[in-house]
Amino acid sequence: MTIGIDKIGFATTNYVLKLENLAAARNIDPEKLSKGLLLKEISIAPVTEDIVTMGASAAASILAEEDKQAIDMVIVASESGIDQSKASAVFIHGLLGIQPFARSFEMKEACYSATAALDYAKLHVEKHPDSKVLVIASDIAKYGIGTPGEPTQGAGSIAMLITSHPRILAFNEDNVAQTRDIMDFWRPNYSTTPFVNGMYSTQQYLDSLKTTWAEYQKRNQVSLKDFAAVCFHLPYPKLALKGMRKIMDKTLPSEQQAQLQENFEQSILYSQKVGNIYTGSLFLGLLSLLENSTTLKAGDRIALFSYGSGAVSEIFSGQLVAGFEQQLKANRMEKLDSRTPLSIPDYEKVFFEEAELDENGSASFTGYENQDFALAEIVEHQRTYIKVEK
């Protein structure tokens, strides 16, 4: 049975911060961001936008009514949870109007968990070939003002519909995963922002890639020549570029090396304008590759490297399905370019605003008219989400 990605959608916020402006405000050489990180812009989330609203928006952009009736599992992967008990998947299930007899839950392991969600979804569809599983990767990367990680913030969500007989990408049975108990990036319950050992995390990312890739090749008897493209987890695109260079096979014909490099560059286009979206970053790279490459064709094999600090990594691959182009959008970049730019004072106000609860644990919000879904209020500590009428 063929199982894979039948539909894929993306949502981000309506606000953008241009990194040239951030560089000027922080007295940073702008090339440190544009060349050192390969980043240009980052999406900024207001208090009315979170992993639920973005996840619902990403999913709503791809789901037809018949999908909502066939979906029997909703999985949200996130490290930006909004409740320690109730899963964001339950909120999203309700907002989208998915049929009631569906299993809904949340998964967490830093930026890796969306890959685990795909593994779980695939196992479910194997046993229930007529079912559909909605996998959502939704996150807001938030660091402190003036911290080294500030330029790598971002916000966004990827939604993937996993089915038998998929129309975009068919998964191969070749997954290889690795776990290391390390502390390269973490966020305790009492902290609203993460702690990062940046140099160590970079080293672990690259070494996990190197060792997992070696094991993947050995177990599956493949090499880089068997792939048309490689997609990477994208905490920032320059790190993925280092990863691409680390696994590049210099014995390949120069034409194939150039093609792999060209497809890599197409895979980072969206992330360069959105920033880090944690669990969704790898799949935003996949979406960017599919919607911007001019050379991919049905049957091409794409490798994907997933990494989540702490740390878990996994490499797997998929084969492009005939007609995959028909399931994609051609105007994604135009929508990103239509976001509202924020000045530095507005960015600091919008991005770092927190709900101010009254003595009853309640707060109401405004200014979400341009969102698809919104956190409208909190009533006695209960979050109320709405579909915004337009």
C-alpha positions in Angstrom: 0.0 0.0 0.0 1.2 3.5 -0.9 0.9 6.0 2.0 2.0 9.6 2.1 1.2 13.3 1.8 -2.1 13.9 -0.1 -2.3 17.6 0.6 -0.1 20.2 2.2 -0.9 23.7 3.4 0.8 26.5 5.2 -0.2 29.5 7.3 1.7 32.3 9.0 0.9 35.6 10.5 -0.1 38.9 9.0 2.9 40.7 10.4 6.5 40.7 9.3 9.8 42.2 10.6 12.4 42.9 8.1 15.8 41.9 9.4 17.6 44.8 7.9 15.6 47.0 10.3 16.4 44.7 13.3 20.1 44.8 12.4 20.1 48.6 12.4 18.2 48.8 15.7 20.6 46.3 17.4 23.7 47.7 15.9 24.4 44.5 14.0 26.1 44.3 10.6 23.1 43.4 8.3 25.2 40.9 6.4 25.5 38.9 9.7 21.9 38.1 9.2 21.5 38.1 5.5 24.6 36.1 4.8 25.5 34.7 8.2 22.0 33.2 8.8 20.7 33.5 5.2 17.6 35.2 6.7 15.7 38.2 5.3 12.4 38.5 7.3 10.6 36.8 10.1 6.9 36.4 10.8 5.6 38.1 14.0 2.6 36.7 15.9 0.3 39.0 17.9 -1.3 37.8 21.2 -4.5 36.8 19.2 -2.5 34.3 17.1 -1.0 31.1 18.4 -0.5 27.4 17.4 -4.2 26.8 17.4 -5.2 29.7 15.1 -2.3 29.1 12.7 -2.8 25.3 12.7 -6.5 25.8 11.9 -5.7 28.2 9.2 -3.1 25.9 7.5 -5.5 23.0 7.7 -8.6 25.0 6.5 -6.6 26.0 3.4 -6.5 22.4 2.1 -9.4 20.5 3.6 -12.6 19.9 1.7 -15.8 18.9 3.5 -15.4 15.2 2.5 -11.9 15.3 4.1 -13.4 16.5 7.4 -15.8 13.6 7.3 -13.1 11.1 6.6 -10.4 12.3 9.0 -10.4 10.1 12.1 -7.2 11.4 13.7 -5.8 14.8 14.3 -2.2 15.2 15.5 -0.6 18.5 16.4 3.2 18.6 16.8 4.4 21.6 18.7 6.9 22.9 21.3 4.8 26.1 21.8 1.9 24.5 23.8 -0.8 26.7 25.1 -2.1 24.3 27.8 -0.3 21.6 29.9 -3.3 19.3 29.7 -5.7 20.0 26.9 -4.2 19.3 23.4 -4.2 22.0 20.8 -5.5 19.3 18.4 -8.8 19.3 20.3 -9.3 23.0 19.8 -8.4 22.7 16.1 -10.7 19.7 15.6 -13.6 21.8 16.9 -12.7 24.9 14.9 -12.5 22.9 11.6 -15.7 21.0 12.2 -14.1 17.6 11.8 -16.5 14.6 12.4 -16.6 13.8 16.1 -15.4 10.2 16.1 -11.7 11.2 15.6 -8.7 10.8 17.9 -7.1 14.1 18.6 -3.8 14.6 20.6 -0.5 16.6 20.7 3.1 15.4 20.4 6.3 17.0 21.7 10.0 16.5 21.2 11.4 19.9 20.2 11.5 20.4 16.5 11.3 16.7 15.7 7.8 15.7 16.7 6.1 16.3 13.4 8.2 13.6 11.9 7.1 11.3 14.8 3.5 12.3 14.0 3.9 11.3 10.4 5.3 7.9 11.5 2.2 7.4 13.7 -0.1 8.6 11.0 1.4 6.1 8.5 0.9 3.2 10.9 -2.7 4.2 11.4 -3.5 4.4 7.7 -1.7 1.0 7.1 -4.4 -0.6 9.4 -7.2 1.6 8.2 -6.7 2.3 4.4 -9.8 4.4 4.0 -9.0 6.8 6.8 -7.3 10.1 6.6 -5.0 11.6 9.3 -4.4 15.4 9.7 -0.9 16.2 10.9 -0.2 19.8 11.9 3.1 21.2 12.9 2.5 24.6 14.5 4.9 26.8 16.5 6.1 30.3 17.5 9.8 30.7 18.0 10.3 33.4 20.6 13.5 34.6 22.2 14.4 37.7 24.2 15.1 41.2 22.9 18.7 41.6 21.9 19.5 37.9 22.4 21.6 36.0 19.8 18.5 34.0 18.8 16.3 37.1 18.2 16.9 37.2 14.4 15.9 33.5 14.1 12.4 33.9 15.6 9.4 33.1 13.5 5.8 31.8 13.5 3.9 29.4 11.2 2.1 26.2 10.7 2.2 23.3 8.2 -0.8 21.0 7.7 -0.5 17.7 6.0 -3.2 15.2 5.1 -1.9 11.7 5.2 -3.7 9.1 3.2 -3.4 5.9 1.1 -2.8 6.6 -2.6 -1.4 10.1 -1.9 -1.3 12.8 -4.6 2.0 14.6 -3.6 4.6 12.4 -1.9 4.6 8.6 -1.2 6.6 7.6 1.9 9.3 5.0 1.5 9.9 2.4 4.2 13.4 3.6 5.0 13.3 5.7 8.2 16.4 5.7 10.4 16.2 7.6 13.8 18.8 8.4 16.5 18.4 9.6 20.1 21.0 11.5 22.2 20.4 12.7 25.8 21.9 16.2 25.5 21.1 19.7 26.6 21.6 21.9 23.5 18.2 23.7 23.7 15.5 23.4 26.3 12.6 25.4 27.9 11.5 24.5 31.4 7.9 24.9 32.4 8.7 28.1 34.4 10.3 29.9 31.4 8.6 31.6 28.5 11.7 31.6 26.4 14.2 28.8 25.8 17.7 28.3 27.0 20.2 27.7 24.2 23.8 26.5 24.0 24.1 27.8 20.4 27.5 26.5 19.4 26.9 23.1 21.0 23.5 22.8 19.3 25.0 23.6 15.9 27.6 20.9 16.5 25.0 18.3 17.6 22.8 19.1 14.6 25.6 18.5 12.1 27.0 15.5 13.9 23.5 13.9 14.2 23.1 14.5 10.4 26.5 13.0 9.6 26.0 9.9 11.7 22.3 9.3 10.9 23.0 9.8 7.2 25.8 7.2 7.3 23.5 4.7 9.1 20.7 5.5 6.7 22.9 4.8 3.7 24.2 1.6 5.2 20.7 0.2 6.1 19.1 1.2 2.8 22.0 0.6 0.4 21.6 4.1 -1.1 23.8 7.2 -1.6 23.2 10.8 -2.5 23.2 9.9 -6.2 19.8 8.3 -5.7 18.1 11.6 -4.7 16.9 14.6 -6.6 16.8 16.8 -3.5 17.5 16.8 0.3 15.3 18.9 2.7 16.6 19.8 6.1 15.3 21.0 9.4 15.7 24.8 9.1 16.3 26.6 12.4 18.0 29.1 10.1 18.9 28.4 6.5 22.7 28.8 6.9 22.8 25.8 9.3 21.1 23.7 6.7 23.5 24.9 4.1 26.3 23.6 6.3 24.5 20.3 6.5 24.2 20.1 2.7 27.9 20.7 2.4 28.6 18.0 5.0 26.8 15.3 3.1 27.6 16.4 -0.4 29.3 13.6 -2.4 32.1 15.2 -4.3 32.4 12.1 -6.5 29.0 12.9 -8.1 29.0 14.4 -11.6 29.2 18.2 -11.3 25.8 18.5 -13.0 24.1 16.4 -10.3 25.9 18.3 -7.5 24.7 21.6 -9.1 21.1 20.3 -9.3 21.1 19.2 -5.7 22.4 22.6 -4.7 19.8 24.4 -6.8 17.0 22.4 -5.2 18.4 23.2 -1.8 18.2 26.9 -2.6 14.6 26.5 -3.7 13.8 24.7 -0.4 14.9 27.6 1.8 13.0 30.4 0.0 10.0 30.4 2.3 12.0 30.0 5.5 14.1 33.0 4.5 11.0 35.1 4.8 9.2 33.4 7.7 12.0 32.4 10.1 12.1 29.4 12.4 8.8 27.6 12.9 10.3 24.7 14.9 8.3 21.5 14.2 7.2 22.8 10.8 10.5 24.0 9.5 11.5 20.8 7.7 8.1 20.6 6.0 8.1 24.3 5.1 11.3 23.5 3.3 9.6 20.6 1.5 6.7 22.9 0.5 9.1 25.6 -0.7 11.0 23.0 -2.8 7.9 21.6 -4.4 6.4 25.0 -5.2 9.6 26.6 -6.5 11.8 23.9 -8.1 11.5 23.8 -11.9 13.3 20.5 -12.3 11.4 18.1 -10.0 9.4 15.4 -11.7 7.2 12.4 -10.8 9.3 9.5 -9.4 12.0 11.8 -8.0 13.2 10.7 -4.6 13.5 13.3 -1.9 15.4 12.8 1.4 14.3 14.6 4.6 16.4 15.2 7.7 14.5 16.0 10.8 16.2 17.2 14.0 14.8 18.1 17.4 17.1 19.3 20.2 17.5 17.2 23.2 18.0 15.3 20.8 16.2 13.2 18.3 17.0 13.0 14.6 15.5 11.0 11.7 16.1 10.6 8.0 13.5 9.3 5.7 12.5 9.7 2.1 9.5 9.9 -0.3 8.8 9.6 -4.0 7.0 12.3 -5.9 3.6 11.2 -7.3 2.5 11.8 -10.9 0.5 15.1 -10.9 1.9 16.4 -7.6 2.1 19.9 -9.1 -1.7 20.1 -9.2 -1.9 20.0 -5.4 0.4 23.1 -4.9 -0.1 26.8 -5.0 1.8 29.2 -7.3 1.3 32.5 -5.5 2.7 31.7 -2.0 5.4 34.3 -2.3 2.9 37.0 -3.2 1.0 36.3 0.0 4.2 36.5 2.1 5.0 39.8 0.4 1.6 41.2 1.4 2.2 41.0 5.2 2.2 44.2 7.2 5.8 45.4 8.0 6.3 46.3 11.6 8.7 49.0 13.0 11.0 48.0 15.8 8.8 49.6 18.5 5.7 48.0 17.0 7.4 44.6 16.8 8.5 44.7 20.4 5.0 45.7 21.5 3.1 43.2 19.3 5.4 40.1 19.7 6.0 40.3 23.4 2.5 41.3 24.5 1.0 38.9 26.9 -2.6 38.5 28.1 -3.4 40.6 31.1 -5.9 38.6 33.1 -8.3 40.2 35.5 -9.0 38.8 39.0 -11.3 36.2 37.5 -8.7 35.0 35.0 -10.4 36.7 32.1 -9.3 38.9 29.2 -10.7 40.0 25.8 -8.8 40.9 22.6 -9.3 43.0 19.6 -7.5 43.7 16.3 -7.8 40.2 14.8 -10.1 41.1 11.9 -7.6 40.1 9.3 -6.9 36.6 10.8 -8.8 33.5 9.7 -9.1 32.2 13.2 -8.3 34.1 16.4 -8.0 33.8 20.2 -10.9 36.1 21.0 -11.0 36.0 24.8 -10.0 34.1 27.9 -12.9 33.5 30.3 -12.0 32.2 33.8 -8.8 30.8 32.3 -10.6 29.1 29.4 -9.4 30.1 26.0 -12.1 30.9 23.4 -11.2 30.6 19.7 -13.3 31.8 16.9 -13.5 31.6 13.1 -13.3 35.2 12.0 -16.2 36.3 9.9 -15.3 38.4 6.9 
